[in-house]
Amino acid sequence: MSKFEVTADSLNVRSGPGEAYEIWDSLQKGDVVEELDITGWCPIEMEDGSTGWVFRQYLEVAPETPAPVPAPEPRPSPVPTPSPIDGKPMKTSQAGLEFIKQQEGCVLHVYNDQTGHPTIGIGHLIQPGESFEGDITEQQALELLATDVARFEEAVNSYRLPLTQNQFDVLVDFSFNCGVGNLKILVDQGLDQVPQRLPAFCHSGGEVLDALVKRRAAEGQRWSASDEPPWITWLKSKLGFQEGINDAEIDTWFQYTTLPKSAWDDRVTAWCAVTVNAALFINGKTGNRSALAVDFLNWGIKTDDSPQVGDVAIWDWSNIGKSGNHVNFFLADLGDYVRCIGGNQGSQGAVSIDRCPKKAIMGYRRPV
């Protein structure tokens, strides 16, 4: 592998080889990366070991031993700077856990599943060395489910696939039911083939089981169901918009707030709440017209315990040693972090998809 230096002022890092793939982050001029290929769209190895994609035209061979330079002054940023690539694993959504529970049922005593395996709780296959005397509680059943799901989440995440939350939940449920060996067979032909291939996994002991036919059908429906509201689709079309380049369009978003026209051209004005209001109003929802992030705590439906894609996320950076507040949209739960999309983010002040630390969250609100 060779080391290459970024020559563009800002270079988008994408999840795959082409402009149709999601922008995960951006590199700055002078950043050095390890390139894994040498033509067209090429994968690069980042500092955390993850792989992103950039266009080869904007890389040149970096010096073997670059001369030391003084560390640049930190640039002020309205939000924390994310890691080079959003490498945090996805987690099963609350709706996904409910889907598994619905498929498996919850039995608080030992029983044999349809294939004759001793089982308890929510589809927990009893392992060698495990012993359950009498009934367990529903809480114990949920704890067993959390342990089992974590193992299958890790298996799905290992493929580093560009999944929606619904698709991730389906693959976790499928792995839970059919095993990680069959997961590999299912996804090896590409994500677009998953719905068509699901019905092939309805056999046990050489026979087709009606319960498995129904489960695969439910997974197929969930896979194809859109979990992306229109305001998120619209905002994704604006990824990369930033101050100094797209001011003309960004300024029009201020009309969806109560800020006076004189504030629209003030580049000091934070526009994270402006972006949220514009995305909502343009796509048929009613925002709160406030330019203050914290005002969204007094708006919408509170969903702190179970946020969904498109819910508004409100942040307090003082919880992580920074200052100020921020607001954007929830995309996915990443454990200690949350994947979000919003405006006025990162060092460039851009529309971007970033990771935000959970300990900074103030609350989630669902548009009505």
Residue pairs with C-beta under 8 A, 6 or more apart in sequence:
1 34
1 35
1 36
1 45
2 34
2 35
2 38
2 61
3 32
3 33
3 34
3 35
3 61
3 62
3 64
4 32
4 33
4 34
4 35
4 44
4 59
4 60
4 61
4 62
5 30
5 31
5 32
5 59
5 60
5 61
5 62
5 63
6 27
6 28
6 29
6 30
6 31
6 32
6 33
6 58
6 59
7 29
7 58
7 59
7 60
8 29
8 58
9 28
9 29
10 26
10 27
10 28
10 29
10 242
10 348
11 26
11 27
11 28
11 31
11 54
11 55
11 58
12 23
12 25
12 26
12 54
12 240
13 23
13 24
13 25
13 26
13 27
13 44
13 46
13 52
13 53
13 54
13 84
13 85
14 21
14 22
14 23
14 24
14 41
14 52
14 53
14 54
15 21
15 22
15 24
15 52
15 53
15 162
16 22
16 41
16 53
16 162
17 40
17 41
17 42
17 43
17 53
18 41
18 53
21 53
21 162
22 162
22 236
22 239
22 353
23 239
23 240
23 352
23 353
24 52
24 85
24 86
24 353
25 52
25 82
25 83
25 84
25 85
25 86
25 352
25 354
26 346
26 348
26 350
26 352
27 33
27 54
27 84
28 347
32 62
32 66
33 44
33 45
33 46
33 54
33 59
34 44
34 45
35 42
35 43
35 44
35 45
35 56
35 59
36 42
36 43
36 44
36 45
36 51
37 43
38 56
39 56
40 55
40 56
41 53
41 54
41 55
41 56
42 53
42 54
42 55
42 56
42 59
43 51
43 52
43 53
44 51
44 52
44 53
44 54
45 51
46 52
46 83
46 84
46 85
46 87
47 84
48 83
48 84
48 85
48 87
49 87
50 84
50 85
50 87
51 85
51 160
52 84
52 85
75 347
77 346
77 347
78 270
78 272
78 324
78 326
78 344
78 345
78 349
79 272
79 315
79 317
79 326
79 344
79 345
79 346
79 354
79 356
80 317
80 320
80 322
80 356
80 357
80 360
81 346
81 347
82 346
82 354
82 355
83 355
86 334
86 339
86 353
86 354
86 355
88 334
88 335
88 336
88 337
88 339
88 355
89 153
89 154
89 157
89 334
89 335
90 153
90 156
90 157
90 163
90 165
90 168
90 332
90 333
90 334
91 153
91 332
91 333
91 334
91 335
92 100
92 149
92 153
92 168
92 169
92 172
93 165
93 168
93 169
93 306
93 308
93 333
94 305
94 306
95 169
95 306
95 308
96 165
96 166
96 168
96 169
96 172
96 173
97 145
97 149
99 169
99 173
99 218
99 222
100 122
100 123
100 145
100 149
100 172
100 173
100 176
101 122
101 145
103 123
103 173
103 177
103 215
103 218
104 122
104 123
104 176
105 122
105 123
106 121
106 122
106 138
106 141
107 119
107 120
107 121
108 120
108 121
108 135
108 136
108 137
108 138
108 141
109 120
109 132
109 134
109 135
109 136
110 118
110 119
110 120
110 126
110 132
111 118
111 119
111 120
112 118
112 119
113 119
113 123
113 125
114 204
114 209
114 211
115 204
115 205
117 125
117 126
118 125
118 126
119 125
119 126
120 126
120 132
120 136
120 141
120 144
121 136
121 140
121 141
121 142
121 144
121 145
122 141
122 142
122 144
122 145
123 145
123 148
123 176
123 177
124 141
124 144
124 145
124 148
126 132
136 144
148 176
149 172
149 176
152 172
152 175
152 176
152 180
153 172
155 175
155 180
155 183
156 163
156 168
156 171
156 172
156 175
156 183
159 187
161 167
161 187
161 191
162 191
163 171
163 191
164 226
164 227
164 228
164 309
165 227
165 308
165 309
165 331
165 332
166 222
166 223
166 225
166 226
166 227
167 191
167 194
167 223
168 332
169 222
170 194
170 219
170 222
170 223
171 183
171 186
171 187
173 215
173 219
174 182
174 183
174 186
174 198
174 201
174 219
175 182
175 183
177 212
177 215
178 186
178 201
182 201
186 194
186 197
186 198
186 201
187 194
189 197
194 223
195 220
195 223
195 224
198 216
198 217
198 219
198 220
198 223
199 213
199 216
199 217
199 220
201 212
201 216
202 208
202 209
202 212
202 213
202 216
203 209
203 212
204 212
227 308
227 309
228 309
228 310
229 283
229 309
229 310
229 367
230 283
230 284
231 279
231 280
231 282
231 283
231 285
231 310
231 329
231 367
232 279
232 309
232 310
232 329
232 331
232 341
234 279
234 282
234 283
235 275
235 279
235 329
235 341
235 342
235 343
235 351
236 341
238 249
238 343
238 351
239 341
239 351
239 352
239 353
240 350
240 351
240 352
241 249
241 250
241 343
241 350
241 351
242 348
242 349
242 350
242 351
243 250
243 267
243 344
243 348
243 349
243 350
244 267
247 267
250 271
250 274
250 343
251 264
251 265
252 278
253 271
253 274
253 275
253 277
253 278
253 343
254 261
254 263
254 264
254 269
254 271
254 274
254 291
255 264
256 274
256 277
256 278
256 280
256 281
256 282
256 287
256 289
257 273
257 274
257 277
257 289
257 290
257 291
258 289
258 290
258 291
259 269
259 274
259 291
263 269
263 291
269 291
270 291
270 293
270 324
270 344
271 291
271 343
271 344
272 293
272 326
272 327
272 328
272 342
272 343
272 344
272 345
273 290
273 291
273 292
273 293
273 295
273 296
273 327
274 291
274 343
274 344
275 328
275 342
275 343
275 344
275 351
276 287
276 296
276 312
276 327
276 328
276 329
276 342
276 343
277 287
277 288
277 289
277 290
278 287
279 329
280 286
280 287
280 367
281 287
285 367
285 368
286 367
286 368
287 299
287 367
288 295
288 296
288 298
288 299
290 296
292 325
293 314
293 315
293 325
293 326
293 327
294 314
294 316
294 325
294 362
296 312
296 314
296 327
296 365
297 314
297 362
297 363
297 365
299 312
299 365
300 312
300 365
300 366
300 367
300 368
301 365
301 366
301 368
302 363
302 364
302 365
302 366
303 311
303 364
303 365
303 366
304 363
304 364
307 313
307 330
307 333
307 364
308 330
308 366
309 330
309 331
309 332
310 329
310 330
310 366
310 367
311 329
311 330
311 364
311 365
311 366
311 367
312 327
312 328
312 329
312 330
312 364
312 365
312 366
312 367
313 327
313 328
313 329
313 330
313 338
313 340
313 356
313 361
313 363
313 364
314 325
314 326
314 327
314 361
314 362
314 363
314 364
314 365
315 325
315 326
315 327
315 328
315 356
315 360
315 361
315 362
316 325
316 360
316 361
316 362
317 323
317 324
317 325
317 326
317 360
318 324
319 359
319 360
320 357
320 359
320 360
325 362
326 342
326 344
326 345
326 356
327 342
328 340
328 341
328 342
328 343
328 345
328 354
328 356
329 340
329 341
329 342
330 338
330 339
330 340
330 364
331 338
331 339
331 340
331 341
331 353
332 338
332 339
333 339
334 355
335 358
336 357
336 358
336 359
337 355
337 356
337 357
337 358
338 355
338 356
338 357
338 358
338 361
339 353
339 354
339 355
340 353
340 354
340 355
340 356
341 351
341 352
341 353
341 354
342 351
342 352
342 354
343 350
343 351
344 350
345 351
345 352
345 354
346 352
346 354
